[in-house]
Amino acid sequence: MNWSTFKYLLTLLLAIPVNLLAITDEPQEVSDTKRWDKRIHLRYEGWERMKPTHVKMQYAGGMGVLSTGVGWDYGKRRQWETDVLLGYLPAKYASDFLLTLTVKQNYIPWSMSFDKHWALEPFYCGMYLTTIAGEEFWKKEPGRYPNRYYNFSTKIRPYIFIGQRMNFNLKNSIVQHISLFYEVSTCELYIISKATNRSLTMRDVLRFSFGAKVQLFKNK
């Protein structure tokens, strides 16, 4: 990975919402608690807000074969999440072993608790930006191609997605719950290709991925 690529990845990493430090959390006790939504944001103070609230692992989804990383949740009911994931693409899928970096934003509007152990997040959505290391990928069209021959970046790919999660609550001193999830995603290049080529099926446009999330419990 050359210096210019490293600087680009570092810039993306620094683009994570640093304003997490400035977020004004709601009180720990939520006055309008819903019977079926038991989520409560356990707030940190000051610089503690930079501490990750969860770790994730995801298979596929346009961010490498396998990605793993950390994330932060915020909002009165933890309805917002920001993740940073590092993934890899084996050499059999490319010219060489390659690394990916993904910054992901999630919105989880609902959570439905069935009992003290199980909860379902029936719908969530979001978007993410993925970049891949490698000299064969570019941010701007190289000069060796005719002007606007490739009118897109091969290094950066924006995705949108929807998904569902099932949570199993533990609430011990380290882990609050473990979630299993799946997502269906697509990117702008697939959407444009579908619009201009009707022979493509939805299977060509949509990508399926799945993974796990471990919610860390705030130390009392």
Secondary structure, 3 states (H helix, E strand, C coil): CCHHHHHHHHHHHHCCCHHHHHCCCCCCCCCCCECCECCCCCCCCHHHHHCCCEEEEEECCCCCCEEEEEEEEECCCCCEEEEEEEEEECHHHCCCCEEEEEEEEEECCCCEECCCCEEEEEEEEEEEEEEECCCCCCCCCCCCCCCCCCCCCCCEEEEEEEEEEEEEECCCCCEEEEEEEEEEEEEHHHHHHHHHCCCCCHHHHCEEEEEEEEEECCCC
